[in-house]
Amino acid sequence: MLKKLLGLEKTVGGAAIIIAGASILSRLIGLLRDRLLSSTFGAGQVLDAYYAAFRLPDLVFNTLVLGALSSAFIPVFLEAWSLDKKRAWQISNSILNILFLIIIFVGTCFFIFAPGLVGLIVPGFGPETRVLTISLTRVMLIGILFFTLSNVAGSILKSFRKFIAYSIAPIMYNLGIIFGILVLVQKIGPIGLAWGVVFGSAAHFLVQLPSLTRTGYRWKPDFKLLPAVKKIGILMLPRCFSLAINQFNLIVTTFIGSGLVVGAIAVYNLAFNLISLPVNIFGVSLATSVFPVFSQSFIERAFGRFRYHFSRTLRRVLYFIIPVTLLFIALRAQIVRIILGAGQFGWRDTIFTARCLGWFSVSLFAQALIPVVAQAFFARRDTKTPVKTALAGFIINLFGCVILGRLMGPGGLALAFTLGAIVNFSLLYWLLGKRVKGIIKKEDLYFVFKLIIFSAVMIGFVQVVKYQVGALVNMQTFFGVLIQAISASIIGALIYFFITLAAKVEVAETIWKKIKSR
């Protein structure tokens, strides 16, 4: 079994399967995590404080390390590795040590000034909720130290196309949070949620350590600003700005949400976590697995191969994401009730979360494709363009939150995010077409049109099954809602698959060949 997994790592499709498989498991555990959170606390003050507490730690880590590091590090590391392996390891140590010191300094500043900063982010919170948010924030800041180590380790592993430990890491993170909910909260109260995050982040790093060691990496106290290190820093800067924009998007949402109904921040984040499942499985996993191929193709000036893998990845993502979008919209209430509807999570919370989920679903295609298109720019050493498009999306989201949040409540915040994501993707895709001739093909656009038609046929069957089954079961019970949702989803998925197979869609044919080979 292990040999098969190691063999899969060597191909783009195989790596995507590993990442997607681990992502599915991680997300399923994440859904269990969210169910435990919602059933234990409901969409109220504790969860509002919990999700708001992520804003400062995420601002530090996501801006300075996450994404920015790997997108800049991998191309430079691979180039150095092909010339001088010893120098490549020296680059790795310098990056890790310098980043760790920066994170310690910035994290300490945020820890000290947390009361004032939290007050700026959540001005609508009452005194008790604000105090809890400050306490949770300070503990969570410890976790970003482990995440920094983990992200450097993950970047090295991805460079060597070793995706197994890297893919397992998020699972360990979620298990740490679940430990906090089930054990620590019972012993020390809501602050246990934050310590669960810290334990999860430590596990996120430790599970990658054995694989990292097997690559030949050995830590050394090296802080030299080598030319390659400076190059990585320069390449990271625009990406840091782009990620900072994403974080400010969330801060704006939290700022507006804190002044809306109690639980607004909680339902927004719970719905966002639900929509992140297909985004990570079908978008991020494929984008992550194809990035080394993009980078290598650009280094070797193999632009035909670059275009081929981009088009193929785009089609794979859209094959799954378009029907999933319609399923999420049609079954949004059922999804929320099945996954989150227990304990303290009542019908009011269900309604608010379902509204957010519906609006998030409209931009699923954009959310899933942004990572793929952005990776194409990063492989070309262009980290500035994604910043510009993200800024445009941020402006749309900002005005949308102010206007739609006041008019529509939490659902308005989700709609604002959706409009920003669509603008971001549209600009990014259009600009890539300007930079890489022939990468936008009429065949791809025709492919999308066909998938929309096939998905529309699918959703017609879904609606029929949904209402027919709904009339036969007790929709006031968990099992009644579960049976309805599963029946409609299975029938819809089968209809879609066989229609696309009959139409000779490549992805469907590949799946069918694998099924027959088993």
Residue, then its C-alpha position, 0 to 999 in steps of 0.5 A: m500500500l505504501k509503495k503504491l502511494l509513493g508511486l502515485e507521488k511521482t505523477v501530477g494525477g497521482a499527487a492530486i489523488i493523494i492530496a485530494g484524498a487526504s483533503i477529503l479526510s481532513r475536511l470530513i474531520g473538519l466537518l466533525r470539528d464544526r459539528l462539535l463546535s456548533s452543537t456545543f456552543g451554537a451560533g452565539q458569543v463564544l463562537d463569534a469570539y473563537y472565529a474573531a480570535f483567528r484574525l490576528p494570528d492569521l494576519v501574521f502567519n497567512t500574510l508572511v508565510l502561508g502560500a507566499l513562501s511555497s510559491a516563491f521558495i519552490p521555483v528558486f529551491l528547484e533551480a538551486w538544487s539542480l546546480d548545487k545541492k549543498r547550497a539548496w539546503q543552505i537556502s532552506n535553513s536561512i529562509l526558515n531561521i529568518l522567517f522564524l525570527i520575524i514571526i516571533f517579533v511580529g507575534t510578540c507585538f501582536f500579543i502585547f497590543a492584542p486588547g487594542l487591536v481586537g477592539l478595532i477588529v470587533p467594535g460591535f462586541g460586548p465587553e465579555t465577548r471582547v475579553l474572551t476574544i483577546s484571551l483566545t487570540r493571545v493563545m492562538l498566536i503561539g500556534i503560528l510558530f509551529f505553523t512557520l516550521s511546518n510551512v517550510a517543511g511542507s515547501i521542501l517536501k512539495s519540491f521533492r514531490k513528497f505529498i503524503a506527510y504534507s497532506i496528512a498535516p491538516i488532518m492532525y491540525n483538526l484532530g488537535i482542535i477536536f481534542g480541545i473541544l472534547v477535553l480541554v474545554q471541559k477542564i478549562g472552559p472556552i480558552g481550551l479551544a485556543w489551546g486545541v489550535v496550538f496542539g493542532s499546529a504542533a502536530h501539523f509540523l511534527v507529522q512532517l518531520p520524519s519525511l523532511t529528515r528523509t529528504g536529507y535536510r538537516w537544520k543549521p543555525d544559518f542566517k546568511l542573506l544569500p542572493a537566492v534568499k533575497k530572491i525568494g524574499i523579493l518574490m514573496l513580497p507581492r504574494c504577501f500583499s495579496l495574502a494580506i488583502n485576503q486577510f483584510n477581506l476577513i477582517v472587514t467581514t469580522f468588523i461588519g459582522s460584529g455589529l450585526v446579529v449575535g452569531a453573524i461571525a459564527v454562521y459566516n465562518l461555518a458556511f465558509n468552512l462548508i464551501s471550502l470542502p469542494v474548493n480544497i478537494f477540487g481546486v487547491s489539491l490540483a493546483t498544489s500538485v500541478f505547481p511543480v510541473f508548471s515551474q519546471s515547464f517554465i524553467e525548461r521553456a516548454f510552453g506547450r507543456f505549460r499550456y497543456h497542463f493548465s488546460r487539463t487542470l482547468r477542465r478537471v476542476l470544472y468537471f467536478i465544481i460546476p455540478v457541485t455548485l448546483l448541488f450545494i445551492a439546491l441542498r443548502a438547507q439539508i447540508v447545513r442541518i445534517i452537518l451542523g444541526a445538533g445540540q445548541f445549533g437551532w433553526r435560526d442558526t440553520i437558516f442564517t448559515a444556509r443563506c450564507l452557504g447559498w451565496f458562497s456557492v455561486s462563486l465556487f468556480a472562481q474560488a476553486l480556479i483562483p489557486v490554479v490560475a495564480q499558480a500559473f503566474f507564480a511559476r512564471r515568477d510573476t507574483k505581482t499580477p495576482v496582487k492586483t486582481a486580489l486588490a480589485g476583489f477586495i475593493i468589491n468585497l469591502f463595499g459589498c460588506v458595508i452595503l449588503g451586510r447592512l441590508m441582508g445580514p450575514g447573507g449579505l457578507a457572503l454575497a459580498f465575498t462572492l462578488g469579490a471572488i468572481v471579479n478576482f478570478s475574471l481579471l486573473y484569467w483574462l490577464l493570463g490570456k494576455r501574458v501566455k498566448g494560446i492558453i485561453k482556448k475556445e475548446d475550453l469555453y465550449f467544454v464549460f458550456k457543455l458542463i453547464i448544460f449537463s449539470a442543469v439536466m442533473i439538477g432537474f433530476v435532483q429537484v424531483v428526487k428531493y421533493q419525492v423523497g421529502a414526501l415519504v420521510n419525516m423531514q423534522t428528523f435528522f434521518g429524514v433530512l439525511i435520506q432526502a439529501i443522500s438520495a438526491s445527491i446520489i441520483g444527481a451524481l449518477i445522472y451527471f456522470f453517465i451523461t458526461l460519459a456518453a458525451k465522451v468527456e475526457v475526465a468521465e472516460t478516465i474515471w470509467k477506465k479506472i473503475k473497469s480496471r478495478 
